Amino acid sequence: MSYTLSDFDYELPDEFIAQKPADPRDHSRLLVYDRENKTIKDERFYNIHKYLPKNTTLVLNNSKVEKCRLLFDEGKKEIFILNTANNTTVKAMVRPGKKFKEGKTVQLTKSISAEVLDIDEEGLRTLKLTPSLNDPVYNNHRHTPFPPYIEQNESLSEKYQTVYADDLGSKAAPTAGLHFTDELLSKIKKQGISQTEVTLHVGLGTFAPVKADRIENHTMHSEWFNISKNTANQLNKADHITAVGTTSVRVLESALREHDEFTSTRMDTDIFIRPGFTFKATDALITNFHLPKSTLLMLVAAFTGYEEMKKIYQHAIDEEYRFYSFGDAMLIL
């Protein structure tokens, strides 16, 4: 069946968009959906170990969020670093665009300036920064890249990292993992459930709107991922795999699309998982509640079935779950 963008639209009251996480992290709500029985149960995340299959392997994305938003002049000027060529040359989104004209040097503070080397067709600037980015003069200007639907609140910076975040490089958090505490992960491990880590650096493309009416015509963004040799070996021996987050799903399914088994892999993926997709690696999924018309919502629909996704989301709205990055979670079995 071919789907249009409007098939993935839904109405959500603004008050359901979580502006801060549950405290403690694992006290968020958890919707448990059983694909075999098509049943929904309302729970708390700290009880997730009661529902995880005993033979599963949890796959965690250990990517760490960079403080890639540089704000100046009380937030009136912004450089959002997308890629870093070296300590002085970056590709970035800027604000206001009219200040950053090609060939111009913009004085951001008394000691920081940015020379605009190039402007591409999407409006992204290649900038030469002075001094270099490793200078401590930038420290007071670095901010966490919260999504646009969350108010900028630097006091929540650590809450926007998973407790196992390690490999710096994401522009957004792999949010399904935000619900785990060290204590809960330890409890799950003592239950005999194994855990392993992959890395996928989340790009801004995760928030890019789908513009194509027919979703199969959407051009998917690319993200870099890594699977170590030890993780590949562990995954090849796994009886059952639970992906923590859509980013982990992208890693797992991309890896098996390239090979018949998991191997040590470092590559970019532009995999677009939508209804009709055949999953080769993922047996269960832990994820948050995603934006309307988003590719993440389409991935969930591919995993549950389209009609069941609609049912799950309507239940979550009716029961007043908290949505998006700091919101509640679901476990799809």
PANU-457257 format. One line per 2 residues: number of its first residue (from 1); for each residue x negated, y, z of N, C-alpha, C. Coordinates in Angstrom, 1 decimal. Layout:
<pts>
NUM> X:Y:Z:X:Y:Z:X:Y:Z  ...
</pts>
This chain:
<pts>
1> -0.8:-1.2:0.0:0.0:0.0:0.0:-0.9:1.2:0.0  -0.5:2.2:-0.8:-1.2:3.5:-0.8:-0.6:4.5:0.1
3> -1.4:5.2:0.9:-0.9:6.1:1.9:-1.3:7.5:1.5  -0.4:8.4:1.9:-0.6:9.9:1.7:-1.1:10.5:3.1
5> -1.6:11.7:3.0:-2.1:12.3:4.2:-1.0:12.5:5.2  0.2:12.9:4.7:1.3:13.1:5.6:1.7:11.9:6.4
7> 1.4:10.7:6.0:1.7:9.5:6.7:1.0:9.4:8.0  -0.1:10.2:8.2:-0.9:10.2:9.4:-0.7:11.5:10.2
9> 0.4:12.1:10.0:0.7:13.3:10.8:1.6:13.0:11.9  1.4:13.7:13.0:2.4:13.6:14.1:2.3:14.9:14.9
11> 3.4:15.1:15.7:3.5:16.4:16.5:3.0:16.1:17.9  2.2:17.0:18.4:1.7:16.8:19.8:1.8:18.1:20.5
13> 2.5:18.2:21.6:2.5:19.4:22.4:1.1:19.8:22.9  0.8:21.1:22.8:-0.5:21.6:23.2:-1.0:21.2:24.6
15> 0.0:21.1:25.5:-0.4:20.7:26.9:-0.9:19.3:27.0  -0.8:18.5:25.9:-1.3:17.1:26.0:-2.8:17.0:25.5
17> -3.3:18.2:25.1:-4.7:18.2:24.7:-5.6:18.4:25.9  -6.3:17.4:26.3:-7.1:17.5:27.5:-8.2:18.5:27.4
19> -8.3:19.4:28.4:-9.4:20.4:28.4:-10.5:20.1:29.3  -10.3:19.1:30.1:-11.4:18.5:31.0:-11.2:17.0:31.2
21> -12.2:16.3:31.5:-12.0:14.9:31.7:-11.4:14.5:33.0  -11.0:13.3:33.1:-10.6:12.7:34.4:-11.7:12.7:35.4
23> -11.5:12.9:36.7:-12.5:12.9:37.7:-12.1:12.0:38.8  -12.8:10.8:39.1:-14.0:10.3:38.3:-13.6:9.9:36.9
25> -14.6:9.7:36.1:-14.4:9.4:34.7:-13.5:8.2:34.4  -13.7:7.2:35.2:-12.9:5.9:35.0:-11.5:6.0:35.5
27> -11.1:7.1:36.0:-9.7:7.3:36.5:-8.7:7.8:35.4  -9.2:7.9:34.2:-8.4:8.2:33.0:-7.4:7.0:32.8
29> -6.3:7.3:32.1:-5.3:6.3:31.9:-5.8:5.4:30.7  -5.3:4.2:30.7:-5.7:3.2:29.6:-4.4:2.6:29.1
31> -4.2:2.7:27.8:-3.1:2.0:27.1:-3.7:0.7:26.6  -3.2:-0.5:27.0:-3.7:-1.8:26.5:-2.7:-2.3:25.5
33> -3.2:-2.5:24.2:-2.3:-3.0:23.2:-2.8:-4.4:22.7  -1.9:-5.4:22.7:-2.2:-6.7:22.3:-1.7:-6.9:20.9
35> -2.6:-7.1:19.9:-2.2:-7.2:18.5:-1.4:-8.5:18.2  -1.7:-9.5:19.0:-1.1:-10.8:18.7:0.4:-10.7:19.2
37> 0.6:-10.2:20.4:2.0:-10.2:20.9:2.7:-8.8:20.6  1.9:-7.9:20.1:2.4:-6.5:19.9:3.0:-5.9:21.1
39> 2.3:-6.0:22.2:2.8:-5.5:23.5:1.9:-4.3:23.9  2.5:-3.4:24.7:1.8:-2.3:25.2:1.9:-2.3:26.8
41> 0.8:-2.1:27.4:0.8:-2.0:28.9:0.1:-0.7:29.3  0.6:0.0:30.3:0.0:1.2:30.8:-0.9:0.9:32.0
43> -2.1:1.3:32.0:-3.1:0.9:33.0:-4.0:2.1:33.4  -5.0:1.9:34.2:-6.1:2.8:34.4:-7.4:2.2:33.9
45> -8.3:3.1:33.5:-9.5:2.6:32.8:-10.4:1.8:33.7  -10.3:2.1:35.0:-11.2:1.4:36.0:-10.8:-0.1:36.1
47> -9.6:-0.5:35.5:-9.2:-1.9:35.5:-9.4:-2.5:34.1  -10.2:-1.9:33.3:-10.4:-2.5:31.9:-11.0:-3.8:31.9
49> -11.9:-4.1:32.9:-12.5:-5.4:33.0:-11.5:-6.6:33.2  -10.3:-6.3:33.6:-9.3:-7.3:33.8:-8.8:-7.8:32.4
51> -9.0:-7.0:31.4:-8.4:-7.2:30.1:-9.4:-7.6:29.0  -10.7:-7.3:29.3:-11.7:-7.7:28.3:-11.9:-9.2:28.3
53> -11.9:-9.8:27.1:-12.2:-11.2:27.0:-13.5:-11.6:27.6  -13.6:-12.7:28.4:-14.8:-13.1:29.1:-16.0:-13.4:28.2
55> -15.7:-13.7:26.9:-16.8:-14.0:26.0:-17.2:-12.9:25.1  -16.7:-11.7:25.4:-17.0:-10.6:24.5:-18.3:-9.9:24.8
57> -18.8:-9.2:23.8:-20.0:-8.4:23.9:-19.6:-6.9:23.7  -19.8:-6.1:24.7:-19.5:-4.7:24.5:-20.6:-4.0:23.7
59> -20.2:-3.2:22.7:-21.2:-2.5:21.9:-21.0:-1.0:22.1  -22.0:-0.4:22.7:-22.0:1.0:23.1:-22.9:1.8:22.2
61> -22.4:3.0:21.8:-23.2:4.0:21.0:-23.9:4.9:22.0  -25.3:4.8:22.0:-26.1:5.5:23.0:-26.5:6.9:22.5
63> -25.9:7.4:21.5:-26.3:8.7:21.0:-26.0:9.8:22.0  -26.9:10.8:22.1:-26.8:11.8:23.0:-26.5:13.2:22.3
65> -25.6:14.0:22.9:-25.2:15.2:22.2:-26.3:16.3:22.4  -26.6:16.9:21.3:-27.6:18.0:21.3:-26.9:19.3:21.7
67> -27.6:20.2:22.4:-27.1:21.5:22.6:-27.5:22.4:21.3  -26.7:22.1:20.3:-27.1:22.7:19.0:-26.4:24.0:18.6
69> -25.5:24.5:19.5:-24.9:25.8:19.3:-25.8:26.9:20.0  -26.2:27.8:19.2:-27.0:28.9:19.7:-26.1:30.2:19.6
71> -25.8:30.7:20.8:-24.9:31.9:20.9:-25.7:33.1:21.3  -25.5:34.3:20.6:-26.2:35.5:20.9:-25.1:36.6:21.0
73> -25.6:37.7:21.6:-24.7:38.9:21.7:-23.3:38.6:22.2  -23.4:38.0:23.4:-22.1:37.6:24.1:-21.2:36.7:23.2
75> -21.8:35.9:22.4:-21.0:35.0:21.6:-20.6:35.6:20.2  -21.0:36.8:20.0:-20.5:37.4:18.7:-21.3:36.9:17.5
77> -22.5:36.4:17.8:-23.3:35.8:16.7:-23.6:34.3:17.1  -23.5:33.5:16.1:-23.7:32.0:16.4:-24.5:31.4:15.2
79> -25.4:30.5:15.7:-26.1:29.6:14.7:-25.8:28.2:15.2  -25.1:27.4:14.4:-24.8:26.0:14.8:-25.7:25.1:13.9
81> -26.7:24.6:14.6:-27.7:23.8:13.8:-27.2:22.4:13.4  -27.2:22.2:12.1:-26.8:20.9:11.6:-27.9:19.9:11.4
83> -29.0:20.4:10.8:-30.2:19.6:10.6:-31.4:20.5:10.9  -32.5:19.8:11.3:-33.7:20.5:11.7:-34.8:19.9:10.8
85> -35.4:20.7:9.9:-36.5:20.2:9.0:-37.8:20.2:9.8  -38.0:21.2:10.7:-39.1:21.3:11.6:-38.8:22.3:12.7
87> -39.7:22.7:13.5:-39.4:23.5:14.7:-39.0:24.9:14.3  -39.1:25.3:13.0:-38.8:26.7:12.7:-37.7:26.7:11.6
89> -37.5:25.6:10.8:-36.6:25.6:9.7:-35.4:24.7:9.9  -34.2:25.3:9.8:-33.0:24.6:10.1:-31.9:24.8:9.1
91> -31.0:23.9:8.9:-29.8:24.1:8.2:-28.7:24.3:9.2  -27.8:25.4:9.0:-26.9:25.7:10.0:-25.6:26.4:9.5
93> -24.6:26.3:10.2:-23.4:27.2:10.0:-23.7:28.4:10.8  -23.2:29.6:10.3:-23.5:30.8:11.0:-22.2:31.6:11.2
95> -22.2:32.5:12.1:-21.1:33.4:12.3:-21.6:34.7:12.9  -21.2:35.9:12.3:-20.4:36.1:11.1:-21.2:36.0:9.9
97> -20.6:35.4:8.9:-21.4:35.1:7.6:-21.9:36.3:7.0  -21.2:37.4:7.1:-21.6:38.6:6.4:-22.9:39.2:6.9
99> -23.3:38.8:8.1:-24.6:39.3:8.7:-25.7:38.5:8.2  -25.5:37.2:7.7:-26.5:36.3:7.3:-26.6:36.2:5.8
101> -27.1:37.3:5.1:-27.2:37.3:3.7:-28.5:36.8:3.3  -28.6:36.1:2.1:-29.8:35.5:1.6:-30.9:36.6:1.5
103> -32.1:36.2:2.0:-33.2:37.1:2.0:-33.3:38.1:3.1  -32.2:38.1:3.9:-32.2:39.1:5.1:-32.7:38.4:6.3
105> -33.3:39.2:7.2:-33.8:38.7:8.5:-32.8:39.3:9.6  -32.2:38.5:10.3:-31.2:38.9:11.3:-31.9:38.9:12.7
107> -31.9:40.0:13.4:-32.5:40.1:14.7:-31.4:39.7:15.7  -31.6:38.6:16.4:-30.6:38.0:17.3:-30.8:38.5:18.7
109> -32.0:38.6:19.1:-32.4:39.3:20.4:-33.7:40.0:20.1  -34.2:40.7:21.2:-35.5:41.4:21.0:-36.6:40.4:20.6
111> -36.5:39.1:20.9:-37.6:38.2:20.7:-37.2:37.1:19.7  -36.0:37.0:19.2:-35.5:35.9:18.4:-35.0:36.5:17.1
113> -35.4:36.0:15.9:-34.9:36.4:14.7:-34.7:35.2:13.8  -33.9:35.4:12.7:-33.6:34.3:11.8:-33.7:34.9:10.3
115> -34.5:34.4:9.5:-34.6:34.7:8.1:-33.8:33.8:7.3  -32.9:34.3:6.5:-32.0:33.5:5.6:-32.8:33.1:4.4
117> -33.2:31.9:4.2:-34.0:31.4:3.1:-33.1:31.0:1.9  -31.9:30.5:2.3:-31.0:30.0:1.2:-29.6:29.9:1.7
119> -28.6:30.0:0.8:-27.2:29.7:1.1:-26.7:28.7:0.1  -26.2:27.6:0.6:-25.7:26.6:-0.4:-24.2:26.8:-0.8
121> -23.7:26.0:-1.6:-22.4:26.2:-2.2:-21.3:26.1:-1.1  -21.6:25.4:0.0:-20.6:25.3:1.1:-20.8:26.4:2.1
123> -21.7:27.3:1.9:-21.9:28.4:2.8:-22.9:28.2:3.9  -23.5:27.0:3.9:-24.5:26.6:4.9:-25.8:27.4:4.7
125> -26.4:27.9:5.7:-27.7:28.6:5.6:-28.9:27.8:5.9  -29.9:28.0:5.2:-31.2:27.5:5.6:-32.0:28.7:6.2
127> -32.3:28.5:7.5:-32.9:29.6:8.3:-34.3:29.3:8.7  -35.1:30.3:8.7:-36.4:30.2:9.4:-36.4:31.0:10.7
129> -36.5:30.3:11.8:-36.3:30.9:13.1:-37.7:31.3:13.6  -37.7:32.5:14.3:-38.9:33.0:15.0:-38.5:33.4:16.4
131> -39.1:32.9:17.4:-40.2:31.9:17.4:-39.7:30.5:17.2  -40.5:29.5:17.3:-40.1:28.1:17.0:-39.1:27.6:18.0
133> -38.3:26.6:17.7:-37.2:26.2:18.5:-37.7:25.6:19.9  -38.9:25.2:20.0:-39.4:24.6:21.2:-39.8:25.7:22.2
135> -39.6:26.9:21.9:-39.9:28.0:22.8:-38.8:28.1:23.8  -39.2:28.3:25.1:-38.2:28.3:26.2:-37.3:29.6:26.1
137> -37.6:30.5:25.2:-36.7:31.7:25.1:-35.3:31.3:24.6  -35.2:30.2:24.0:-33.9:29.7:23.5:-33.0:29.1:24.6
139> -33.6:28.8:25.7:-32.9:28.0:26.7:-31.5:28.6:27.1  -31.5:29.9:27.3:-30.3:30.6:27.8:-29.3:30.7:26.7
141> -29.6:30.4:25.4:-28.7:30.6:24.3:-28.2:29.2:23.8  -28.7:28.1:24.3:-28.2:26.8:23.9:-26.9:26.4:24.6
143> -25.9:26.0:23.8:-24.6:25.6:24.3:-24.2:24.2:23.7  -23.4:23.5:24.5:-22.8:22.2:24.1:-21.8:22.4:23.0
145> -21.9:21.6:21.9:-20.9:21.8:20.8:-19.6:21.1:21.1  -18.8:21.7:22.0:-17.5:21.1:22.2:-16.6:21.3:21.0
147> -15.7:20.3:20.8:-14.8:20.5:19.6:-14.0:21.7:19.7  -13.5:22.2:18.6:-12.7:23.5:18.5:-11.5:23.5:19.4
149> -10.9:22.3:19.7:-9.7:22.3:20.5:-10.0:22.3:22.0  -11.3:22.3:22.4:-11.7:22.4:23.8:-12.3:23.8:24.1
151> -11.9:24.5:25.1:-12.5:25.7:25.4:-13.9:25.6:25.8  -14.8:26.5:25.3:-16.2:26.4:25.7:-16.4:26.6:27.2
153> -16.9:25.5:27.8:-17.1:25.5:29.3:-18.4:24.8:29.6  -19.5:25.5:29.7:-20.8:24.8:29.9:-20.9:24.0:31.2
155> -20.0:24.3:32.1:-20.1:23.5:33.4:-19.6:22.1:33.1  -19.0:21.8:32.0:-18.6:20.4:31.6:-19.6:19.7:30.7
157> -20.7:20.3:30.5:-21.7:19.8:29.6:-22.1:18.4:29.9  -22.4:18.0:31.1:-22.8:16.7:31.5:-21.6:15.7:31.3
159> -20.4:16.2:31.5:-19.2:15.3:31.4:-19.0:15.0:29.9  -19.6:15.7:29.0:-19.5:15.5:27.6:-20.6:14.6:27.1
161> -21.3:13.9:28.0:-22.2:12.9:27.6:-21.8:11.6:28.3  -22.0:10.5:27.6:-21.8:9.2:28.2:-22.9:8.9:29.3
163> -22.6:8.1:30.2:-23.6:7.8:31.3:-24.8:7.1:30.7  -24.7:6.5:29.5:-25.8:5.7:28.9:-26.4:6.5:27.7
165> -26.0:7.7:27.5:-26.6:8.5:26.4:-28.1:8.6:26.5  -28.8:8.3:25.4:-30.2:8.2:25.4:-30.9:8.8:24.2
167> -30.3:8.6:23.0:-31.0:9.0:21.8:-30.4:10.3:21.3  -31.1:11.4:21.4:-30.6:12.7:21.1:-30.4:12.9:19.6
169> -29.2:13.4:19.2:-29.0:13.6:17.8:-27.5:13.9:17.4  -26.6:13.7:18.3:-25.2:13.9:17.9:-24.7:15.4:18.0
171> -23.8:15.7:17.1:-23.1:17.0:17.2:-21.8:17.0:17.9  -21.4:15.8:18.3:-20.2:15.5:19.1:-20.4:14.2:19.8
173> -19.7:14.1:20.9:-19.8:12.9:21.8:-19.1:11.7:21.2  -19.6:10.5:21.4:-18.9:9.3:21.1:-17.9:9.1:22.2
175> -16.7:9.7:22.1:-15.9:9.9:23.3:-15.3:8.7:24.0  -15.1:7.6:23.3:-14.6:6.4:24.0:-15.4:6.0:25.1
177> -16.7:6.3:25.0:-17.6:5.9:26.1:-17.6:6.8:27.3  -17.0:8.0:27.2:-17.0:8.9:28.3:-16.3:8.4:29.5
179> -15.5:7.4:29.4:-14.7:6.8:30.5:-15.5:5.9:31.4  -16.6:5.4:30.9:-17.4:4.5:31.7:-18.3:5.2:32.8
181> -18.3:4.6:33.9:-19.3:4.9:35.0:-20.3:3.8:35.1  -21.4:4.2:35.7:-22.5:3.1:35.9:-21.9:2.0:36.7
183> -21.1:2.3:37.7:-20.5:1.3:38.6:-19.6:0.4:37.8  -18.7:0.9:36.9:-17.8:0.1:36.1:-18.6:-0.8:35.2
185> -19.6:-0.3:34.5:-20.5:-1.1:33.6:-21.1:-2.2:34.4  -21.6:-1.9:35.6:-22.2:-3.0:36.4:-21.1:-4.1:36.8
187> -19.9:-3.6:37.1:-18.9:-4.6:37.5:-18.5:-5.5:36.3  -18.5:-4.9:35.1:-18.2:-5.6:33.9:-19.4:-6.6:33.6
189> -20.6:-6.2:33.8:-21.7:-7.1:33.6:-21.7:-8.3:34.6  -21.4:-8.0:35.8:-21.3:-9.1:36.8:-20.2:-10.1:36.5
191> -19.2:-9.7:35.7:-18.2:-10.5:35.3:-18.6:-11.5:34.2  -19.8:-11.3:33.7:-20.4:-12.1:32.7:-20.3:-11.6:31.3
193> -19.7:-10.4:31.2:-19.6:-9.8:29.8:-20.9:-9.0:29.5  -21.4:-9.4:28.3:-22.7:-8.8:27.9:-22.5:-7.5:27.3
195> -23.5:-6.7:27.3:-23.5:-5.3:26.7:-24.7:-5.1:25.8  -24.6:-4.4:24.8:-25.7:-4.0:23.9:-25.4:-2.6:23.4
197> -26.5:-2.0:22.9:-26.4:-0.6:22.4:-26.8:-0.4:21.0  -26.1:0.4:20.2:-26.5:0.8:18.9:-26.6:2.3:19.0
199> -27.0:3.0:17.9:-27.1:4.4:17.8:-26.4:4.9:16.5  -25.5:5.7:16.6:-24.9:6.5:15.5:-24.8:7.9:15.9
201> -25.5:8.8:15.2:-25.5:10.2:15.5:-24.3:10.8:14.8  -23.3:11.3:15.7:-22.1:11.8:15.2:-22.3:13.2:14.5
203> -21.8:13.3:13.3:-22.0:14.6:12.6:-20.7:15.4:12.7  -20.8:16.7:12.2:-19.6:17.5:12.2:-18.6:17.0:11.2
205> -18.9:16.1:10.3:-18.0:15.6:9.4:-16.9:14.8:10.1  -17.1:14.4:11.3:-16.1:13.7:12.1:-14.8:14.6:12.3
207> -15.1:15.9:12.3:-14.0:16.9:12.4:-13.5:17.5:11.1  -14.1:17.0:10.0:-13.8:17.6:8.7:-12.4:17.2:8.3
209> -11.5:18.1:7.9:-10.2:17.8:7.5:-10.1:17.0:6.3  -9.2:16.0:6.2:-8.9:15.3:5.0:-8.1:16.2:4.1
211> -8.6:16.5:2.9:-7.9:17.4:2.0:-7.1:16.7:0.9  -7.6:15.5:0.5:-6.9:14.7:-0.5:-5.6:14.2:-0.1
213> -4.5:14.4:-0.9:-3.2:13.9:-0.6:-3.2:12.4:-0.5  -3.8:11.7:-1.5:-3.9:10.3:-1.4:-5.2:10.0:-0.7
215> -5.1:9.3:0.5:-6.3:9.2:1.3:-7.5:8.5:0.7  -7.2:7.6:-0.2:-8.3:6.9:-0.9:-9.1:7.8:-1.7
217> -8.7:9.0:-2.0:-9.5:10.0:-2.8:-10.3:10.9:-1.9  -10.3:10.6:-0.6:-11.1:11.4:0.4:-12.6:11.0:0.3
219> -13.4:12.0:0.2:-14.9:11.7:0.3:-15.4:11.7:1.7  -15.8:10.6:2.2:-16.2:10.4:3.6:-17.5:11.0:3.9
221> -17.7:11.6:5.0:-19.0:12.1:5.5:-20.0:11.0:5.8  -21.3:11.3:5.7:-22.3:10.3:6.0:-22.9:10.6:7.4
223> -23.2:9.5:8.1:-23.8:9.5:9.4:-24.9:8.5:9.5  -26.0:8.8:10.2:-27.2:7.9:10.4:-27.0:7.0:11.6
225> -27.3:5.7:11.4:-27.2:4.8:12.5:-28.4:3.9:12.5  -28.6:3.2:13.7:-29.7:2.3:13.9:-29.2:1.1:14.7
227> -29.6:-0.1:14.3:-29.5:-1.3:15.1:-30.9:-1.9:15.3  -31.2:-2.1:16.5:-32.6:-2.7:16.8:-32.6:-4.2:16.5
229> -33.7:-4.8:16.4:-33.9:-6.2:16.2:-33.2:-7.0:17.3  -33.5:-6.6:18.6:-32.9:-7.3:19.7:-31.4:-7.2:19.7
231> -30.8:-6.1:19.4:-29.4:-5.9:19.3:-28.8:-6.8:18.2  -29.5:-6.8:17.1:-29.0:-7.6:15.9:-28.9:-9.1:16.3
233> -30.0:-9.6:17.0:-30.0:-11.0:17.5:-28.9:-11.2:18.5  -28.6:-10.3:19.4:-27.6:-10.5:20.3:-26.2:-10.5:19.7
235> -26.0:-9.7:18.7:-24.7:-9.6:18.0:-24.5:-10.9:17.1  -25.5:-11.4:16.6:-25.4:-12.6:15.8:-25.0:-13.8:16.6
237> -25.3:-13.8:17.9:-25.0:-14.9:18.8:-23.6:-14.6:19.5  -23.1:-13.5:19.3:-21.8:-13.1:20.1:-20.6:-13.9:19.6
239> -19.8:-14.4:20.5:-18.6:-15.1:20.1:-17.5:-14.1:19.8  -17.5:-12.9:20.4:-16.5:-11.9:20.3:-17.1:-10.6:20.5
241> -16.7:-9.5:19.8:-17.3:-8.2:19.9:-16.2:-7.2:20.1  -16.5:-6.4:21.2:-15.6:-5.2:21.5:-16.4:-3.9:21.2
243> -15.9:-3.2:20.2:-16.6:-1.9:19.9:-16.1:-0.8:20.8  -17.0:-0.1:21.4:-16.7:1.0:22.2:-16.7:2.3:21.3
245> -15.6:2.6:20.8:-15.5:3.8:20.0:-15.5:3.5:18.5  -14.9:4.4:17.7:-14.9:4.3:16.3:-16.3:4.4:15.7
247> -17.2:5.1:16.4:-18.6:5.2:15.9:-19.3:3.8:15.9  -19.0:3.0:17.0:-19.6:1.7:17.0:-19.0:0.8:15.9
249> -17.7:1.0:15.7:-17.1:0.2:14.6:-17.8:0.6:13.2  -18.0:1.8:13.0:-18.7:2.2:11.8:-20.1:1.5:11.6
251> -20.8:1.5:12.7:-22.1:0.8:12.7:-21.9:-0.7:12.4  -21.0:-1.4:13.1:-20.9:-2.8:13.0:-20.4:-3.2:11.6
253> -19.4:-2.5:11.1:-18.8:-2.9:9.8:-19.7:-2.4:8.6  -20.5:-1.4:8.8:-21.5:-1.0:7.8:-22.6:-2.0:7.7
255> -23.0:-2.5:8.8:-24.1:-3.4:8.9:-23.8:-4.7:8.1  -22.5:-5.2:8.4:-22.1:-6.5:7.8:-21.7:-6.3:6.3
257> -21.4:-5.0:5.9:-21.2:-4.8:4.5:-22.4:-4.9:3.7  -23.6:-4.6:4.3:-24.9:-4.7:3.7:-25.4:-6.1:3.6
259> -25.2:-6.8:4.7:-25.8:-8.2:4.9:-24.7:-9.2:5.4  -25.0:-10.4:5.3:-24.1:-11.5:5.8:-24.2:-11.6:7.3
261> -25.3:-11.1:7.9:-25.5:-11.1:9.4:-26.1:-9.9:9.8  -26.2:-9.6:11.1:-26.8:-8.4:11.6:-28.3:-8.5:11.5
263> -28.9:-7.4:11.0:-30.4:-7.3:11.0:-30.8:-6.0:11.5  -32.0:-5.8:11.8:-32.5:-4.5:12.2:-32.3:-3.5:11.1
265> -31.6:-2.5:11.4:-31.1:-1.6:10.3:-31.2:-0.1:10.7  -31.7:0.7:9.8:-31.7:2.2:10.0:-31.3:2.8:8.7
267> -30.1:3.4:8.6:-29.6:3.9:7.4:-28.5:4.8:7.6  -28.1:5.5:6.5:-26.9:6.3:6.5:-25.7:5.5:6.1
269> -24.5:5.8:6.6:-23.3:5.2:6.2:-22.2:6.2:5.9  -21.5:6.0:4.8:-20.3:6.8:4.5:-19.1:5.9:4.4
271> -19.1:4.8:5.2:-18.0:3.9:5.2:-16.7:4.6:5.6  -15.6:4.3:4.8:-14.3:4.9:5.1:-13.3:3.7:5.4
273> -13.0:3.6:6.7:-12.2:2.5:7.2:-10.7:3.0:7.3  -9.9:2.4:6.4:-8.5:2.9:6.4:-7.6:1.6:6.2
275> -6.3:1.8:6.3:-5.4:0.6:6.2:-5.7:-0.2:4.9  -5.8:-1.5:5.1:-6.2:-2.4:4.0:-7.6:-2.9:4.1
277> -8.4:-2.3:5.0:-9.8:-2.7:5.3:-9.9:-4.0:6.0  -10.8:-4.9:5.6:-11.0:-6.2:6.2:-12.2:-6.1:7.2
279> -11.9:-6.2:8.5:-12.9:-6.2:9.5:-13.7:-7.5:9.6  -15.0:-7.4:9.5:-15.9:-8.6:9.6:-16.5:-8.7:10.9
281> -16.6:-7.7:11.7:-17.4:-7.7:13.0:-16.6:-7.4:14.2  -15.6:-6.5:14.1:-15.0:-6.0:15.3:-13.7:-6.8:15.7
283> -13.8:-7.3:16.9:-12.6:-8.2:17.4:-11.7:-7.4:18.3  -12.3:-6.4:19.0:-11.5:-5.5:19.9:-12.1:-4.1:19.9
285> -11.3:-3.1:20.2:-11.7:-1.8:20.1:-11.2:-0.9:21.3  -12.2:-0.2:21.9:-11.8:0.8:22.9:-12.0:2.2:22.2
287> -10.9:3.0:22.3:-11.0:4.3:21.6:-10.1:5.3:22.3  -10.2:6.6:22.0:-9.4:7.6:22.5:-8.2:7.8:21.5
289> -7.4:8.8:21.8:-6.3:9.2:20.9:-6.7:10.3:20.0  -6.6:10.1:18.7:-7.2:11.0:17.7:-6.3:12.0:17.1
291> -6.9:13.0:16.4:-6.2:14.1:15.8:-5.3:13.6:14.7  -4.1:14.3:14.4:-3.3:13.9:13.3:-4.1:14.1:12.0
293> -3.8:13.3:11.0:-4.4:13.4:9.7:-5.9:13.2:9.6  -6.5:12.6:10.7:-7.9:12.4:10.8:-8.4:11.0:10.3
295> -9.6:10.9:9.8:-10.1:9.6:9.4:-10.2:8.6:10.6  -10.3:9.2:11.8:-10.4:8.3:13.0:-9.1:7.6:13.2
297> -8.0:8.4:13.0:-6.6:7.8:13.2:-6.4:6.8:12.1  -6.9:7.0:10.9:-6.8:6.0:9.8:-7.5:4.7:10.2
299> -8.7:4.8:10.8:-9.4:3.7:11.2:-8.6:2.8:12.2  -8.0:3.5:13.2:-7.2:2.8:14.2:-6.0:2.1:13.5
301> -5.4:2.8:12.5:-4.3:2.2:11.8:-4.7:1.0:11.0  -6.0:1.0:10.5:-6.5:-0.2:9.8:-6.6:-1.4:10.8
303> -7.0:-1.1:12.0:-7.2:-2.1:13.0:-5.9:-2.7:13.6  -4.9:-1.8:13.8:-3.7:-2.3:14.4:-2.6:-2.6:13.4
305> -2.7:-2.1:12.2:-1.6:-2.1:11.3:-0.9:-0.7:11.4  -0.5:-0.2:10.2:0.0:1.2:10.2:1.2:1.4:11.1
307> 2.2:0.5:11.0:3.5:0.7:11.8:3.2:0.6:13.3  2.3:-0.3:13.7:1.9:-0.5:15.1:1.2:0.7:15.6
309> 0.3:1.3:14.8:-0.3:2.6:15.2:0.7:3.6:15.5  1.7:3.8:14.6:2.8:4.8:14.9:3.5:4.5:16.2
311> 3.7:3.2:16.5:4.4:2.8:17.7:3.6:3.2:18.9  2.3:2.8:18.8:1.4:3.1:20.0:1.3:4.6:20.3
313> 1.2:5.4:19.2:1.0:6.8:19.4:2.3:7.5:20.0  3.5:7.0:19.5:4.7:7.5:20.0:4.9:7.1:21.5
315> 4.5:5.9:21.9:4.5:5.5:23.3:3.6:6.5:24.1  2.4:6.7:23.6:1.5:7.6:24.3:2.0:9.0:24.5
317> 2.7:9.5:23.5:3.3:10.8:23.6:4.5:10.8:24.6  5.3:9.8:24.5:6.5:9.7:25.4:6.0:9.5:26.8
319> 4.9:8.9:27.1:4.4:8.7:28.4:3.4:9.8:28.9  3.3:10.8:28.0:2.5:11.9:28.3:1.0:11.6:28.6
321> 0.4:10.8:27.8:-1.0:10.5:27.9:-1.7:11.8:27.5  -3.0:11.9:27.9:-3.8:13.0:27.5:-4.6:12.7:26.3
323> -4.7:13.6:25.3:-5.2:13.3:24.0:-6.6:13.9:23.7  -7.3:13.4:22.7:-8.5:13.8:22.1:-9.7:13.6:23.0
325> -10.8:14.4:22.8:-12.1:14.0:23.4:-12.2:13.8:24.9  -11.5:14.6:25.7:-11.5:14.5:27.1:-10.3:13.7:27.6
327> -9.5:13.2:26.7:-8.3:12.5:27.0:-8.4:11.1:27.4  -7.2:10.4:27.5:-7.2:9.0:27.9:-7.6:8.1:26.8
329> -7.6:6.8:27.1:-8.2:5.8:26.2:-7.2:4.7:25.9  -7.5:3.9:24.9:-6.7:2.7:24.7:-7.7:1.5:24.4
331> -7.2:0.3:24.8:-7.9:-0.9:24.5:-7.1:-1.7:23.5  -7.6:-2.0:22.3:-6.8:-2.7:21.3:-7.4:-4.1:21.3
333> -6.7:-5.1:21.7:-7.2:-6.5:21.7:-6.7:-7.3:20.5
</pts>
